Amino acid sequence: MSGFRSAFSFFTILPIKGELEPDLIAYLPFVSLFDAAVGVSLYVAVYRYSILMASFLSISSIYMLNGLNHVDAVTDTGDALMVRDKTRLKDVLLDHHIGAGGLFVFLFIYLLSFISLSATRPYMAIASIITAEFLSKSTMMLILHRSRPLFEGIGSAFIDMYKRHPYAYTAEFLIIPMAISLIFPAAIILATVLTLLFYVILRKLLNLKFGGINGDIAGFTGETVRSILIFTVFMLSQSSMLSTYDILSKIISLL
């Protein structure tokens, strides 16, 4: 149970004491389940009165449950993405002052998920909140696989943890979000697959830019994937038919 406590202690603001246990990665899906449950509960409680408010509370609650740590990761990485001189990347990532690049990237990611969720029908919105949370945490861990740490810190510590059981963790973080998506209509399944493809491209681009991974880049990846999944569900759910055949036919017709 020490790994379980450690996962909640590190990834949430819950007053749970726990050390940084080496096996805490394995328990991260429980954190995803908790975050998703809170986000969905707030959405269900409020959406009858205001879809906008329900979407705002749902997305914001997950950010707050995570202690806004990933907001800091997004803004730091956003600032670093604007830097052309690679010798300055480490300094920018370690500088916690928010620049224009960080502010823009955060607003883009946050507003993309908020607006997309508020424009999605309630059942599909609930499905996307749940799936996005599991996929967000999963890709945040998957990017650690076979990655080089940029420098010593939380990111390098998690890379070392991941190396203890790399194939087991990779299987866990691929299978769980896919299994969750299978509960829901075909649009959610397809959105999960498309978002995973987006993650693969994003991972390559981030490695090309930075030459390695740290905690901020991992957090940025998870939050970006969350927004892309919610946006993709919104786009796919605009179809009146949610069967896999109809959705794939529409995509093929656009090619």
DRENPA-3360 file (N, C-alpha, C; in nm, 2 decimals, always signed):
BEGIN
1 = MSGFRSAF = +0.08/-0.12/+0.00/+0.00/+0.00/+0.00/+0.08/+0.13/+0.00 ~ +0.21/+0.11/+0.02/+0.30/+0.23/+0.03/+0.30/+0.30/-0.11 ~ +0.31/+0.22/-0.22/+0.31/+0.27/-0.35/+0.18/+0.34/-0.38 ~ +0.07/+0.29/-0.33/-0.06/+0.35/-0.35/-0.07/+0.49/-0.29 ~ -0.03/+0.49/-0.16/-0.02/+0.62/-0.09/+0.07/+0.72/-0.16 ~ +0.18/+0.67/-0.20/+0.28/+0.75/-0.27/+0.23/+0.82/-0.40 ~ +0.15/+0.74/-0.47/+0.09/+0.79/-0.60/+0.00/+0.90/-0.57 ~ -0.09/+0.89/-0.47/-0.18/+0.99/-0.44/-0.12/+1.11/-0.37;
9 = SFFTILPI = -0.01/+1.08/-0.29/+0.06/+1.19/-0.23/+0.13/+1.28/-0.33 ~ +0.19/+1.22/-0.43/+0.27/+1.29/-0.53/+0.18/+1.36/-0.63 ~ +0.08/+1.29/-0.68/+0.00/+1.34/-0.79/-0.13/+1.41/-0.76 ~ -0.16/+1.42/-0.63/-0.28/+1.50/-0.59/-0.25/+1.59/-0.47 ~ -0.35/+1.67/-0.44/-0.33/+1.76/-0.33/-0.39/+1.71/-0.20 ~ -0.44/+1.58/-0.21/-0.50/+1.52/-0.09/-0.39/+1.51/+0.02 ~ -0.43/+1.53/+0.14/-0.34/+1.53/+0.26/-0.30/+1.39/+0.30 ~ -0.23/+1.32/+0.20/-0.18/+1.18/+0.23/-0.03/+1.19/+0.23;
17 = KGELEPDL = +0.02/+1.14/+0.34/+0.17/+1.14/+0.35/+0.22/+1.01/+0.29 ~ +0.33/+1.03/+0.21/+0.39/+0.91/+0.15/+0.53/+0.95/+0.09 ~ +0.62/+0.86/+0.09/+0.75/+0.89/+0.03/+0.74/+0.86/-0.12 ~ +0.84/+0.89/-0.19/+0.85/+0.87/-0.34/+0.89/+0.72/-0.36 ~ +0.79/+0.64/-0.35/+0.82/+0.49/-0.36/+0.85/+0.45/-0.51 ~ +0.94/+0.36/-0.53/+0.98/+0.32/-0.66/+0.86/+0.26/-0.75 ~ +0.76/+0.20/-0.68/+0.66/+0.13/-0.75/+0.53/+0.22/-0.76 ~ +0.54/+0.35/-0.73/+0.42/+0.43/-0.73/+0.36/+0.44/-0.88;
25 = IAYLPFVS = +0.44/+0.42/-0.98/+0.40/+0.43/-1.12/+0.28/+0.33/-1.14 ~ +0.29/+0.21/-1.09/+0.20/+0.11/-1.11/+0.06/+0.15/-1.06 ~ +0.05/+0.24/-0.96/-0.08/+0.27/-0.90/-0.14/+0.40/-0.96 ~ -0.07/+0.46/-1.06/-0.12/+0.58/-1.12/-0.26/+0.57/-1.18 ~ -0.31/+0.46/-1.24/-0.44/+0.45/-1.28/-0.55/+0.47/-1.18 ~ -0.51/+0.44/-1.05/-0.61/+0.47/-0.94/-0.63/+0.62/-0.92 ~ -0.52/+0.70/-0.94/-0.52/+0.84/-0.94/-0.61/+0.89/-1.05 ~ -0.59/+0.83/-1.17/-0.68/+0.87/-1.29/-0.82/+0.84/-1.26;
33 = LFDAAVGV = -0.85/+0.73/-1.20/-0.99/+0.70/-1.16/-1.05/+0.80/-1.06 ~ -0.97/+0.84/-0.97/-1.02/+0.94/-0.87/-1.05/+1.07/-0.93 ~ -0.95/+1.12/-1.01/-0.96/+1.25/-1.08/-1.08/+1.25/-1.17 ~ -1.10/+1.14/-1.25/-1.21/+1.13/-1.34/-1.34/+1.13/-1.27 ~ -1.35/+1.06/-1.16/-1.47/+1.05/-1.08/-1.51/+1.19/-1.03 ~ -1.42/+1.27/-0.98/-1.45/+1.40/-0.93/-1.49/+1.49/-1.05 ~ -1.42/+1.48/-1.16/-1.46/+1.56/-1.28/-1.59/+1.53/-1.33 ~ -1.62/+1.40/-1.34/-1.76/+1.36/-1.39/-1.87/+1.40/-1.29;
41 = SLYVAVYR = -1.84/+1.38/-1.17/-1.94/+1.41/-1.06/-1.98/+1.56/-1.07 ~ -1.89/+1.65/-1.09/-1.92/+1.79/-1.10/-1.99/+1.82/-1.23 ~ -1.95/+1.76/-1.33/-2.02/+1.78/-1.46/-2.16/+1.73/-1.45 ~ -2.19/+1.62/-1.40/-2.33/+1.56/-1.39/-2.41/+1.65/-1.30 ~ -2.35/+1.70/-1.19/-2.43/+1.78/-1.09/-2.47/+1.92/-1.15 ~ -2.40/+1.97/-1.25/-2.42/+2.11/-1.29/-2.47/+2.12/-1.44 ~ -2.45/+2.01/-1.52/-2.48/+2.03/-1.66/-2.62/+2.07/-1.70 ~ -2.72/+2.02/-1.61/-2.86/+2.06/-1.64/-2.88/+2.21/-1.63;
49 = YSILMASF = -2.80/+2.28/-1.55/-2.82/+2.42/-1.53/-2.73/+2.50/-1.63 ~ -2.61/+2.45/-1.66/-2.52/+2.52/-1.75/-2.42/+2.42/-1.80 ~ -2.41/+2.40/-1.93/-2.31/+2.31/-1.99/-2.17/+2.38/-1.98 ~ -2.17/+2.51/-1.99/-2.05/+2.59/-1.98/-1.99/+2.58/-1.84 ~ -2.07/+2.60/-1.74/-2.02/+2.59/-1.60/-1.98/+2.45/-1.57 ~ -2.06/+2.35/-1.62/-2.02/+2.21/-1.59/-1.89/+2.17/-1.65 ~ -1.86/+2.22/-1.77/-1.73/+2.19/-1.84/-1.62/+2.26/-1.77 ~ -1.64/+2.39/-1.73/-1.54/+2.46/-1.66/-1.50/+2.40/-1.53;
57 = LSISSIYM = -1.61/+2.36/-1.45/-1.58/+2.30/-1.32/-1.51/+2.16/-1.33 ~ -1.55/+2.09/-1.43/-1.49/+1.95/-1.45/-1.35/+1.96/-1.49 ~ -1.31/+2.04/-1.59/-1.17/+2.05/-1.63/-1.09/+2.12/-1.52 ~ -1.14/+2.22/-1.46/-1.07/+2.30/-1.35/-1.04/+2.21/-1.23 ~ -1.14/+2.13/-1.20/-1.13/+2.04/-1.08/-1.01/+1.95/-1.09 ~ -0.99/+1.89/-1.21/-0.88/+1.80/-1.23/-0.75/+1.87/-1.22 ~ -0.74/+1.99/-1.28/-0.62/+2.07/-1.26/-0.59/+2.10/-1.12 ~ -0.69/+2.13/-1.04/-0.67/+2.16/-0.90/-0.64/+2.04/-0.82;
65 = LNGLNHVD = -0.70/+1.93/-0.85/-0.67/+1.81/-0.78/-0.52/+1.77/-0.79 ~ -0.47/+1.80/-0.91/-0.33/+1.77/-0.93/-0.24/+1.88/-0.88 ~ -0.29/+1.97/-0.80/-0.21/+2.07/-0.74/-0.15/+2.18/-0.83 ~ -0.22/+2.19/-0.95/-0.17/+2.28/-1.06/-0.03/+2.25/-1.10 ~ +0.03/+2.14/-1.06/+0.17/+2.10/-1.10/+0.18/+2.10/-1.25 ~ +0.08/+2.04/-1.32/+0.09/+2.03/-1.46/+0.07/+2.16/-1.53 ~ +0.00/+2.26/-1.47/-0.01/+2.39/-1.52/+0.13/+2.45/-1.53 ~ +0.21/+2.43/-1.42/+0.34/+2.48/-1.42/+0.43/+2.41/-1.53;
73 = AVTDTGDA = +0.40/+2.28/-1.55/+0.48/+2.21/-1.65/+0.44/+2.26/-1.79 ~ +0.32/+2.29/-1.81/+0.28/+2.34/-1.94/+0.34/+2.48/-1.97 ~ +0.33/+2.57/-1.87/+0.39/+2.70/-1.90/+0.54/+2.70/-1.91 ~ +0.61/+2.62/-1.84/+0.75/+2.61/-1.85/+0.79/+2.55/-1.99 ~ +0.72/+2.45/-2.03/+0.75/+2.38/-2.16/+0.71/+2.48/-2.27 ~ +0.60/+2.55/-2.25/+0.56/+2.64/-2.35/+0.66/+2.75/-2.38 ~ +0.72/+2.80/-2.27/+0.82/+2.90/-2.28/+0.95/+2.85/-2.35 ~ +0.98/+2.72/-2.32/+1.10/+2.66/-2.38/+1.08/+2.63/-2.52;
81 = LMVRDKTR = +0.96/+2.60/-2.56/+0.93/+2.57/-2.70/+0.95/+2.70/-2.79 ~ +0.95/+2.81/-2.73/+0.97/+2.94/-2.81/+1.11/+2.98/-2.82 ~ +1.20/+2.90/-2.75/+1.34/+2.93/-2.75/+1.41/+2.86/-2.87 ~ +1.49/+2.94/-2.95/+1.56/+2.88/-3.06/+1.70/+2.84/-3.02 ~ +1.76/+2.90/-2.93/+1.90/+2.87/-2.88/+1.89/+2.75/-2.79 ~ +1.93/+2.63/-2.83/+1.92/+2.51/-2.75/+2.01/+2.52/-2.62 ~ +2.11/+2.60/-2.62/+2.19/+2.61/-2.50/+2.11/+2.68/-2.38 ~ +2.00/+2.74/-2.42/+1.92/+2.81/-2.31/+1.80/+2.73/-2.27;
89 = LKDVLLDH = +1.78/+2.61/-2.33/+1.66/+2.54/-2.30/+1.65/+2.50/-2.15 ~ +1.76/+2.45/-2.10/+1.76/+2.41/-1.95/+1.73/+2.52/-1.86 ~ +1.79/+2.64/-1.89/+1.76/+2.76/-1.80/+1.62/+2.80/-1.81 ~ +1.56/+2.79/-1.93/+1.42/+2.83/-1.95/+1.32/+2.73/-1.88 ~ +1.35/+2.61/-1.89/+1.27/+2.50/-1.82/+1.28/+2.52/-1.67 ~ +1.39/+2.56/-1.62/+1.41/+2.57/-1.47/+1.36/+2.71/-1.42 ~ +1.34/+2.80/-1.51/+1.29/+2.94/-1.47/+1.14/+2.93/-1.46 ~ +1.09/+2.95/-1.34/+0.94/+2.94/-1.32/+0.86/+3.07/-1.35;
97 = HIGAGGLF = +0.93/+3.17/-1.40/+0.86/+3.29/-1.44/+0.78/+3.26/-1.57 ~ +0.66/+3.30/-1.58/+0.58/+3.26/-1.70/+0.60/+3.37/-1.81 ~ +0.64/+3.33/-1.93/+0.65/+3.42/-2.04/+0.53/+3.41/-2.13 ~ +0.54/+3.48/-2.24/+0.43/+3.49/-2.34/+0.41/+3.35/-2.40 ~ +0.51/+3.28/-2.43/+0.50/+3.14/-2.49/+0.43/+3.05/-2.39 ~ +0.46/+3.05/-2.27/+0.40/+2.96/-2.17/+0.25/+3.00/-2.15 ~ +0.22/+3.13/-2.14/+0.09/+3.17/-2.12/+0.00/+3.13/-2.24 ~ +0.05/+3.15/-2.36/-0.03/+3.12/-2.48/-0.05/+2.97/-2.49;
105 = VFLFIYLL = +0.05/+2.89/-2.46/+0.04/+2.74/-2.47/-0.06/+2.69/-2.37 ~ -0.06/+2.74/-2.25/-0.15/+2.70/-2.14/-0.29/+2.74/-2.18 ~ -0.32/+2.86/-2.22/-0.45/+2.91/-2.26/-0.50/+2.82/-2.38 ~ -0.42/+2.79/-2.47/-0.46/+2.72/-2.59/-0.50/+2.58/-2.55 ~ -0.42/+2.51/-2.46/-0.45/+2.37/-2.42/-0.58/+2.37/-2.33 ~ -0.58/+2.47/-2.24/-0.70/+2.47/-2.14/-0.83/+2.50/-2.22 ~ -0.82/+2.61/-2.30/-0.95/+2.65/-2.37/-0.99/+2.55/-2.47 ~ -0.90/+2.48/-2.53/-0.93/+2.38/-2.63/-1.02/+2.27/-2.57;
113 = SFISLSAT = -0.97/+2.22/-2.45/-1.05/+2.12/-2.38/-1.18/+2.17/-2.33 ~ -1.18/+2.29/-2.27/-1.30/+2.35/-2.21/-1.41/+2.38/-2.32 ~ -1.37/+2.44/-2.43/-1.46/+2.47/-2.54/-1.51/+2.35/-2.60 ~ -1.42/+2.25/-2.63/-1.46/+2.13/-2.69/-1.56/+2.05/-2.60 ~ -1.53/+2.04/-2.47/-1.62/+1.97/-2.38/-1.76/+2.04/-2.37 ~ -1.76/+2.17/-2.37/-1.89/+2.24/-2.36/-1.97/+2.23/-2.48 ~ -1.91/+2.20/-2.60/-1.99/+2.18/-2.72/-2.02/+2.04/-2.75 ~ -1.99/+1.95/-2.66/-2.01/+1.80/-2.68/-2.14/+1.76/-2.60;
121 = RPYMAIAS = -2.21/+1.67/-2.66/-2.33/+1.62/-2.59/-2.30/+1.55/-2.46 ~ -2.38/+1.57/-2.36/-2.35/+1.53/-2.22/-2.29/+1.39/-2.21 ~ -2.35/+1.29/-2.27/-2.30/+1.15/-2.26/-2.16/+1.14/-2.31 ~ -2.14/+1.19/-2.43/-2.01/+1.19/-2.49/-1.91/+1.27/-2.41 ~ -1.95/+1.38/-2.36/-1.87/+1.46/-2.27/-1.82/+1.38/-2.15 ~ -1.91/+1.31/-2.09/-1.87/+1.23/-1.97/-1.77/+1.12/-2.01 ~ -1.80/+1.06/-2.12/-1.71/+0.96/-2.17/-1.57/+1.01/-2.20 ~ -1.57/+1.13/-2.26/-1.44/+1.19/-2.29/-1.36/+1.24/-2.17;
129 = IITAEFLS = -1.43/+1.28/-2.07/-1.36/+1.32/-1.94/-1.29/+1.20/-1.88 ~ -1.36/+1.09/-1.88/-1.31/+0.96/-1.82/-1.19/+0.91/-1.90 ~ -1.21/+0.90/-2.03/-1.11/+0.85/-2.12/-0.98/+0.94/-2.12 ~ -1.01/+1.07/-2.13/-0.90/+1.17/-2.14/-0.81/+1.16/-2.02 ~ -0.87/+1.14/-1.90/-0.80/+1.14/-1.78/-0.70/+1.02/-1.77 ~ -0.75/+0.90/-1.81/-0.67/+0.78/-1.82/-0.56/+0.80/-1.92 ~ -0.59/+0.85/-2.04/-0.50/+0.86/-2.15/-0.39/+0.97/-2.11 ~ -0.43/+1.07/-2.05/-0.34/+1.18/-2.01/-0.23/+1.13/-1.92;
137 = KSTMMLIL = -0.27/+1.06/-1.81/-0.17/+1.00/-1.72/-0.09/+0.90/-1.78 ~ -0.15/+0.82/-1.87/-0.08/+0.71/-1.93/+0.03/+0.76/-2.02 ~ +0.00/+0.86/-2.11/+0.10/+0.91/-2.20/+0.21/+0.99/-2.12 ~ +0.17/+1.05/-2.01/+0.27/+1.12/-1.92/+0.38/+1.02/-1.87 ~ +0.34/+0.89/-1.86/+0.43/+0.79/-1.82/+0.50/+0.72/-1.94 ~ +0.42/+0.70/-2.04/+0.48/+0.64/-2.16/+0.59/+0.71/-2.22 ~ +0.59/+0.84/-2.21/+0.70/+0.92/-2.27/+0.83/+0.90/-2.19 ~ +0.83/+0.84/-2.08/+0.95/+0.81/-2.00/+1.02/+0.69/-2.06;
145 = HRSRPLFE = +0.95/+0.61/-2.13/+1.01/+0.48/-2.18/+1.12/+0.51/-2.28 ~ +1.24/+0.46/-2.25/+1.35/+0.47/-2.34/+1.39/+0.62/-2.37 ~ +1.36/+0.71/-2.27/+1.39/+0.85/-2.28/+1.52/+0.88/-2.21 ~ +1.59/+0.98/-2.25/+1.71/+1.03/-2.19/+1.67/+1.14/-2.10 ~ +1.71/+1.14/-1.97/+1.68/+1.26/-1.88/+1.76/+1.38/-1.92 ~ +1.69/+1.49/-1.93/+1.76/+1.62/-1.96/+1.86/+1.66/-1.85 ~ +1.82/+1.64/-1.73/+1.91/+1.67/-1.61/+1.85/+1.60/-1.49 ~ +1.92/+1.60/-1.38/+1.88/+1.54/-1.26/+1.76/+1.61/-1.20;
153 = GIGSAFID = +1.66/+1.54/-1.16/+1.55/+1.60/-1.10/+1.43/+1.49/-1.09 ~ +1.31/+1.54/-1.08/+1.20/+1.45/-1.07/+1.18/+1.37/-1.19 ~ +1.21/+1.43/-1.31/+1.19/+1.36/-1.43/+1.29/+1.24/-1.44 ~ +1.41/+1.26/-1.41/+1.51/+1.16/-1.41/+1.48/+1.05/-1.31 ~ +1.43/+1.09/-1.19/+1.39/+0.99/-1.09/+1.27/+0.90/-1.14 ~ +1.18/+0.96/-1.22/+1.07/+0.88/-1.27/+1.12/+0.79/-1.39 ~ +1.21/+0.84/-1.46/+1.27/+0.75/-1.57/+1.34/+0.63/-1.51 ~ +1.41/+0.65/-1.40/+1.47/+0.54/-1.33/+1.37/+0.44/-1.28;
161 = MYKRHPYA = +1.26/+0.49/-1.22/+1.15/+0.41/-1.18/+1.09/+0.33/-1.29 ~ +1.07/+0.39/-1.40/+1.01/+0.33/-1.52/+1.10/+0.21/-1.57 ~ +1.23/+0.23/-1.56/+1.32/+0.13/-1.60/+1.32/+0.00/-1.52 ~ +1.26/+0.01/-1.41/+1.25/-0.12/-1.32/+1.16/-0.22/-1.39 ~ +1.05/-0.18/-1.45/+0.96/-0.27/-1.52/+0.91/-0.21/-1.65 ~ +0.99/-0.18/-1.74/+0.96/-0.10/-1.86/+0.85/-0.16/-1.95 ~ +0.85/-0.29/-1.97/+0.76/-0.35/-2.06/+0.62/-0.37/-1.99 ~ +0.63/-0.40/-1.86/+0.50/-0.41/-1.78/+0.43/-0.28/-1.78;
169 = YTAEFLII = +0.50/-0.17/-1.75/+0.44/-0.04/-1.74/+0.39/+0.00/-1.88 ~ +0.46/-0.02/-1.98/+0.42/+0.02/-2.12/+0.29/-0.06/-2.15 ~ +0.28/-0.19/-2.12/+0.16/-0.26/-2.15/+0.05/-0.21/-2.06 ~ +0.07/-0.18/-1.94/-0.03/-0.12/-1.85/-0.09/+0.01/-1.90 ~ +0.00/+0.10/-1.94/-0.05/+0.23/-1.98/-0.10/+0.24/-2.13 ~ -0.08/+0.13/-2.20/-0.14/+0.12/-2.33/-0.28/+0.05/-2.32 ~ -0.28/-0.06/-2.24/-0.40/-0.14/-2.24/-0.51/-0.07/-2.16 ~ -0.48/-0.01/-2.05/-0.59/+0.05/-1.96/-0.67/+0.16/-2.04;
177 = PMAISLIF = -0.61/+0.26/-2.10/-0.69/+0.36/-2.17/-0.77/+0.30/-2.28 ~ -0.71/+0.20/-2.35/-0.79/+0.14/-2.46/-0.90/+0.06/-2.41 ~ -0.88/-0.01/-2.30/-0.99/-0.09/-2.24/-1.10/+0.00/-2.19 ~ -1.07/+0.12/-2.13/-1.17/+0.22/-2.09/-1.25/+0.26/-2.20 ~ -1.18/+0.29/-2.32/-1.25/+0.34/-2.43/-1.35/+0.24/-2.49 ~ -1.33/+0.11/-2.47/-1.41/+0.01/-2.53/-1.55/+0.01/-2.46 ~ -1.56/+0.07/-2.34/-1.69/+0.08/-2.27/-1.78/+0.17/-2.34 ~ -1.73/+0.27/-2.42/-1.81/+0.37/-2.48/-1.83/+0.35/-2.63;
185 = PAAIILAT = -1.91/+0.44/-2.69/-1.93/+0.43/-2.84/-1.80/+0.44/-2.92 ~ -1.82/+0.40/-3.05/-1.70/+0.39/-3.14/-1.63/+0.52/-3.15 ~ -1.70/+0.63/-3.14/-1.63/+0.76/-3.15/-1.52/+0.78/-3.04 ~ -1.54/+0.73/-2.92/-1.44/+0.73/-2.82/-1.33/+0.64/-2.85 ~ -1.35/+0.52/-2.90/-1.25/+0.43/-2.93/-1.16/+0.49/-3.04 ~ -1.22/+0.54/-3.15/-1.15/+0.60/-3.26/-1.07/+0.72/-3.21 ~ -1.13/+0.80/-3.13/-1.06/+0.92/-3.07/-0.94/+0.88/-2.99 ~ -0.95/+0.77/-2.92/-0.83/+0.72/-2.84/-0.72/+0.68/-2.93;
193 = VLTLLFYV = -0.75/+0.61/-3.03/-0.65/+0.56/-3.13/-0.58/+0.68/-3.20 ~ -0.66/+0.77/-3.24/-0.61/+0.89/-3.31/-0.52/+0.97/-3.22 ~ -0.56/+0.99/-3.09/-0.49/+1.06/-2.99/-0.35/+0.99/-2.96 ~ -0.36/+0.86/-2.96/-0.23/+0.79/-2.94/-0.13/+0.81/-3.05 ~ -0.19/+0.82/-3.17/-0.10/+0.85/-3.29/-0.05/+0.99/-3.28 ~ -0.13/+1.08/-3.23/-0.08/+1.22/-3.21/+0.03/+1.22/-3.11 ~ +0.01/+1.14/-3.00/+0.11/+1.13/-2.89/+0.25/+1.08/-2.95 ~ +0.24/+0.98/-3.04/+0.37/+0.93/-3.10/+0.44/+1.05/-3.18;
201 = ILRKLLNL = +0.36/+1.12/-3.25/+0.42/+1.24/-3.33/+0.48/+1.34/-3.23 ~ +0.40/+1.37/-3.13/+0.44/+1.48/-3.03/+0.57/+1.43/-2.96 ~ +0.57/+1.31/-2.92/+0.69/+1.25/-2.86/+0.82/+1.28/-2.94 ~ +0.81/+1.24/-3.07/+0.92/+1.26/-3.16/+0.96/+1.41/-3.17 ~ +0.86/+1.49/-3.18/+0.89/+1.64/-3.19/+0.96/+1.69/-3.07 ~ +0.91/+1.65/-2.95/+0.97/+1.70/-2.83/+1.11/+1.65/-2.81 ~ +1.14/+1.52/-2.85/+1.27/+1.47/-2.84/+1.37/+1.54/-2.94 ~ +1.31/+1.58/-3.05/+1.40/+1.65/-3.15/+1.43/+1.79/-3.10;
209 = KFGGINGD = +1.33/+1.85/-3.03/+1.35/+1.99/-2.98/+1.44/+1.99/-2.86 ~ +1.42/+1.90/-2.76/+1.49/+1.90/-2.63/+1.60/+1.80/-2.62 ~ +1.59/+1.69/-2.70/+1.70/+1.59/-2.68/+1.68/+1.50/-2.56 ~ +1.57/+1.51/-2.49/+1.55/+1.44/-2.37/+1.42/+1.48/-2.31 ~ +1.40/+1.42/-2.19/+1.27/+1.44/-2.12/+1.30/+1.48/-1.97 ~ +1.22/+1.58/-1.92/+1.22/+1.60/-1.78/+1.07/+1.60/-1.73 ~ +1.05/+1.64/-1.60/+0.92/+1.63/-1.55/+0.82/+1.73/-1.61 ~ +0.87/+1.85/-1.65/+0.78/+1.95/-1.71/+0.74/+1.90/-1.85;
217 = IAGFTGET = +0.82/+1.84/-1.92/+0.79/+1.79/-2.06/+0.69/+1.67/-2.05 ~ +0.71/+1.59/-1.95/+0.61/+1.48/-1.93/+0.48/+1.53/-1.89 ~ +0.47/+1.63/-1.80/+0.34/+1.69/-1.76/+0.28/+1.76/-1.88 ~ +0.36/+1.83/-1.95/+0.31/+1.90/-2.07/+0.24/+1.80/-2.17 ~ +0.31/+1.69/-2.19/+0.26/+1.58/-2.28/+0.12/+1.53/-2.23 ~ +0.11/+1.51/-2.10/-0.02/+1.46/-2.05/-0.13/+1.55/-2.07 ~ -0.11/+1.68/-2.04/-0.21/+1.78/-2.05/-0.25/+1.81/-2.20 ~ -0.15/+1.80/-2.29/-0.18/+1.82/-2.43/-0.26/+1.71/-2.48;
225 = VRSILIFT = -0.23/+1.59/-2.44/-0.30/+1.47/-2.49/-0.45/+1.47/-2.44 ~ -0.47/+1.52/-2.31/-0.60/+1.53/-2.26/-0.69/+1.62/-2.35 ~ -0.63/+1.74/-2.38/-0.71/+1.83/-2.47/-0.74/+1.78/-2.61 ~ -0.64/+1.71/-2.67/-0.65/+1.66/-2.80/-0.76/+1.55/-2.80 ~ -0.76/+1.47/-2.70/-0.86/+1.36/-2.69/-1.00/+1.42/-2.68 ~ -1.02/+1.52/-2.59/-1.15/+1.58/-2.58/-1.19/+1.65/-2.71 ~ -1.10/+1.72/-2.77/-1.13/+1.79/-2.90/-1.16/+1.69/-3.01 ~ -1.09/+1.58/-3.01/-1.12/+1.47/-3.11/-1.26/+1.41/-3.09;
233 = VFMLSQSS = -1.29/+1.39/-2.97/-1.43/+1.33/-2.94/-1.53/+1.43/-2.99 ~ -1.51/+1.56/-2.96/-1.61/+1.66/-3.01/-1.62/+1.66/-3.16 ~ -1.51/+1.65/-3.23/-1.52/+1.65/-3.38/-1.59/+1.52/-3.43 ~ -1.56/+1.41/-3.37/-1.62/+1.28/-3.42/-1.76/+1.27/-3.38 ~ -1.80/+1.33/-3.26/-1.94/+1.31/-3.22/-2.03/+1.40/-3.29 ~ -1.98/+1.49/-3.38/-2.07/+1.57/-3.46/-2.14/+1.48/-3.56 ~ -2.09/+1.36/-3.59/-2.16/+1.27/-3.68/-2.29/+1.22/-3.61 ~ -2.40/+1.21/-3.69/-2.52/+1.16/-3.63/-2.52/+1.01/-3.61;
241 = MLSTYDIL = -2.42/+0.95/-3.68/-2.40/+0.80/-3.66/-2.27/+0.78/-3.59 ~ -2.27/+0.70/-3.49/-2.15/+0.68/-3.41/-2.09/+0.54/-3.43 ~ -2.13/+0.48/-3.54/-2.07/+0.35/-3.56/-1.93/+0.36/-3.62 ~ -1.84/+0.27/-3.60/-1.71/+0.27/-3.65/-1.71/+0.28/-3.81 ~ -1.80/+0.21/-3.87/-1.81/+0.21/-4.02/-1.84/+0.35/-4.07 ~ -1.94/+0.42/-4.01/-1.97/+0.55/-4.06/-1.86/+0.65/-4.03 ~ -1.80/+0.64/-3.92/-1.69/+0.74/-3.89/-1.58/+0.72/-3.98 ~ -1.53/+0.60/-4.00/-1.42/+0.57/-4.09/-1.46/+0.61/-4.24;
249 = SKIISLL = -1.58/+0.59/-4.27/-1.62/+0.62/-4.41/-1.61/+0.77/-4.43 ~ -1.65/+0.85/-4.33/-1.64/+1.00/-4.34/-1.50/+1.04/-4.35 ~ -1.41/+0.98/-4.27/-1.27/+1.01/-4.28/-1.21/+0.98/-4.41 ~ -1.24/+0.86/-4.46/-1.18/+0.82/-4.60/-1.23/+0.91/-4.71 ~ -1.36/+0.95/-4.70/-1.41/+1.04/-4.80/-1.35/+1.18/-4.80 ~ -1.28/+1.22/-4.69/-1.21/+1.34/-4.69/-1.07/+1.34/-4.74 ~ -1.02/+1.21/-4.75/-0.88/+1.20/-4.80/-0.87/+1.21/-4.95;
% end
